[in-house]
Structures are given as structure tokens and as C-alpha cells.
């Protein structure tokens, strides 16, 4: 394996950590309705646990309302139960084949809990970035038949990518925190 390959692998690992953090933060409830809010919910369907987007279409027609349109009308009850049991504090209401999920206002206490959760998810993302960095650095050190100057240059590249990825996660965190605290 060459130095550029190691650096690009480390960078790819860091980008995966950033993307995962972005996806995780998008599932945190804010004052506005977002179809991604229900992405982490698993529904008991057809004898197994399935992701919400595999059994229904979720949309946000209003700022404080989500609608869930099941692909199979027989799953309406299971979807309602999954939303109710998700821990998001939502109370779905079924109307024919459509499930309406009104989003209640977040209390100040709940907003602070959400910010703590955002911080935890961002820290997990930073840890993922640092793991990719550590892996890349150890591979660079183990390489033989490469000059020390090239190793040092590659280590600096990995560190630069690490700093960029951590900065991206910090920006995502700041944006999400502002969104959660917005009344």
C-alpha cells in the first residue's frame, strides 16, 4: 500500500464519520417538522423489524405536522405503535389510510436535553474521525522503504484532513444547536 492510498483511506473514513454524524443529527427533533425525524424508527412488519422508509412514505406538509402514508394499509396500527413507542414524545392519529403526527412545542427543559444529545452525537463523530486518523498514522509509521520526509508529509496531510473533518462536525453541531434552541 502506498502513502497516498493510506491518506485517502483515512480521509474516506473521516468523511464517513462526518456523514454519519450529519445523518444522526438530522433525526433529532427540533421545532420544525422534518421527514428525517422518523428515519430511526423501526416497525414490526412482515415478521421482522423494518425501517420506516421501507414501509411508509413520510412527508411534512405543515411546519408542525408530519404525515405517514403506509404502503400497506394493514401496517397502519404497527406504524402508529412504533411512532408512539419511539421515545420522541409523539402521539400519532390515524385517519383512514393516513397517519397524522402533530409535533408538540418543545419545552425549555426538553430543548436543553436535545442540545446535550446533539453534543453527544457530535462527540461520537469526532471519535470516529480520530479513529480514522489513528489508523492512518499507524499504517504510515509501519511502511517500509519510504523516506522519513515522505512519512512526515503524509502524517501532516492526515492531520489536515482530521482538522477539516472535526471542523465540519463542529459546524453541524452549531447549526443543529441553533435550530433546536430556536423558539
C-alpha positions as CSV (number, residue, x, y, z in Angstrom):
1,X,0.0,0.0,0.0
2,X,1.3,3.5,-0.9
3,X,1.3,6.6,1.2
4,X,-1.4,8.4,-1.0
5,X,-3.6,5.3,-0.7
6,X,-3.3,5.4,3.1
7,X,-4.0,9.1,3.3
8,X,-7.1,8.7,1.0
9,X,-8.3,5.8,3.1
10,X,-8.0,7.8,6.3
11,X,-9.8,10.7,4.6
12,X,-12.6,8.4,3.4
13,X,-13.0,7.0,7.0
14,X,-13.2,10.6,8.3
15,X,-15.9,11.6,5.7
16,X,-17.9,8.5,6.7
17,X,-17.8,9.7,10.3
18,X,-18.9,13.2,9.2
19,X,-21.8,11.8,7.1
20,X,-22.9,9.5,9.9
21,X,-22.9,12.4,12.3
22,X,-24.9,14.5,9.8
23,X,-27.5,11.7,9.4
24,X,-27.7,11.2,13.2
25,X,-28.2,14.9,13.9
26,X,-31.0,15.1,11.2
27,X,-33.1,12.7,13.3
28,X,-33.1,14.9,16.3
29,X,-36.4,16.7,16.8
30,X,-36.4,20.4,16.6
31,X,-39.3,22.9,16.5
32,X,-39.9,22.2,12.8
33,X,-41.3,19.0,11.2
34,X,-38.8,17.0,9.2
35,X,-39.4,13.7,7.5
36,X,-36.0,12.5,8.7
37,X,-37.3,12.7,12.2
38,X,-38.8,9.2,11.8
39,X,-35.9,7.6,10.0
40,X,-34.5,5.8,13.0
41,X,-37.9,4.2,13.9
42,X,-38.2,0.5,13.3
43,X,-41.6,-1.0,12.5
44,X,-42.7,-4.6,13.2
45,X,-43.8,-5.6,9.7
46,X,-43.9,-9.0,8.0
47,X,-42.3,-10.7,10.9
48,X,-39.2,-8.5,11.1
49,X,-38.0,-5.0,12.1
50,X,-38.1,-2.7,9.1
51,X,-37.1,1.0,8.7
52,X,-39.9,3.5,8.5
53,X,-39.0,4.5,4.9
54,X,-39.4,0.9,3.8
55,X,-43.0,0.6,4.9
56,X,-44.3,4.1,4.5
57,X,-43.8,7.5,2.9
58,X,-43.2,10.3,5.4
59,X,-43.8,13.9,4.5
60,X,-44.0,17.3,6.2
61,X,-47.0,19.2,4.7
62,X,-47.0,21.8,7.6
63,X,-44.3,23.1,9.8
64,X,-45.7,21.4,12.9
65,X,-47.2,18.2,11.3
66,X,-45.8,15.0,9.7
67,X,-47.9,12.7,7.6
68,X,-47.2,9.0,7.2
69,X,-48.7,7.2,4.3
70,X,-48.3,3.4,4.7
71,X,-47.6,1.4,1.5
72,X,-49.7,-1.4,3.0
73,X,-52.9,-0.3,4.9
74,X,-52.6,-3.3,7.1
75,X,-49.4,-1.8,8.7
76,X,-51.2,1.3,10.0
77,X,-51.5,0.0,13.5
78,X,-47.9,-1.2,13.7
79,X,-46.6,2.1,12.4
80,X,-48.7,4.0,14.9
81,X,-47.4,1.8,17.7
82,X,-43.8,2.2,16.6
83,X,-44.1,6.0,16.5
84,X,-45.7,6.1,19.9
85,X,-43.1,3.8,21.5
86,X,-40.1,5.6,19.8
87,X,-39.4,7.9,22.8
88,X,-39.8,11.0,20.7
89,X,-42.9,12.1,22.6
90,X,-45.1,11.9,19.5
91,X,-48.8,10.9,19.5
92,X,-49.9,9.8,16.0
93,X,-53.5,9.8,14.9
94,X,-54.9,7.6,12.2
95,X,-57.4,9.0,9.6
96,X,-58.3,6.4,7.1
97,X,-55.1,5.3,5.4
98,X,-53.1,8.3,6.5
99,X,-51.4,8.8,9.9
100,X,-51.0,12.3,11.1
101,X,-48.3,13.1,13.6
102,X,-48.6,16.5,15.2
103,X,-45.4,17.9,16.7
104,X,-46.0,19.5,20.1
105,X,-43.9,22.5,21.2
106,X,-40.7,21.7,22.9
107,X,-40.3,22.8,26.5
108,X,-37.1,24.7,27.5
109,X,-36.1,21.6,29.5
110,X,-36.6,19.3,26.5
111,X,-34.6,21.7,24.3
112,X,-31.7,21.5,26.7
113,X,-31.9,17.7,26.6
114,X,-31.8,17.8,22.8
115,X,-28.7,20.0,22.9
116,X,-27.0,17.5,25.2
117,X,-27.9,14.7,22.8
118,X,-26.5,16.7,19.9
119,X,-23.3,17.2,21.8
120,X,-23.0,13.5,22.5
121,X,-23.6,12.6,18.8
122,X,-21.1,15.2,17.7
123,X,-18.5,13.8,20.1
124,X,-19.2,10.3,18.7
125,X,-18.5,11.7,15.3
126,X,-15.2,13.3,16.4
127,X,-14.2,9.9,18.0
128,X,-14.9,8.3,14.6
129,X,-12.7,10.9,12.9
130,X,-9.9,10.3,15.4
131,X,-10.1,6.5,14.9
132,X,-9.6,7.0,11.2
133,X,-6.7,9.4,11.9
134,X,-5.0,6.9,14.3
135,X,-5.4,4.1,11.8
136,X,-3.9,6.1,9.0
137,X,-1.0,7.3,11.2
138,X,-0.1,3.8,12.4
139,X,-0.2,2.5,8.8
140,X,2.2,5.3,7.7
141,X,4.6,4.5,10.5
142,X,4.6,0.8,9.6
143,X,5.5,1.4,6.0
144,X,9.0,0.3,4.9
145,X,11.2,1.6,2.1
146,X,9.7,5.1,2.3
147,X,11.8,8.2,3.4
148,X,11.1,9.9,6.7
149,X,10.3,13.1,4.9
150,X,7.5,11.5,2.9
151,X,6.1,9.9,6.1
152,X,6.1,13.2,7.9
153,X,4.4,14.9,4.9
154,X,1.7,12.2,4.8
155,X,1.2,12.5,8.5
156,X,0.6,16.2,8.1
157,X,-1.9,15.5,5.3
158,X,-3.8,13.1,7.6
159,X,-3.8,15.7,10.4
160,X,-5.1,18.4,8.0
161,X,-7.9,16.1,6.9
162,X,-8.6,15.4,10.6
163,X,-8.8,19.1,11.4
164,X,-11.2,19.7,8.5
165,X,-13.5,16.8,9.5
166,X,-13.6,17.9,13.1
167,X,-14.4,21.5,11.9
168,X,-17.2,20.1,9.7
169,X,-18.7,18.3,12.7
170,X,-18.4,21.4,14.9
171,X,-20.3,23.4,12.3
172,X,-23.0,20.8,12.0
173,X,-23.3,20.8,15.8
174,X,-23.5,24.6,16.0
175,X,-26.2,24.7,13.3
176,X,-28.3,21.9,14.9
177,X,-27.9,23.6,18.4
178,X,-29.2,26.9,17.0
179,X,-32.1,25.1,15.3
180,X,-33.1,23.2,18.5
181,X,-32.9,26.3,20.7
182,X,-34.9,28.4,18.2
183,X,-38.4,29.0,19.6
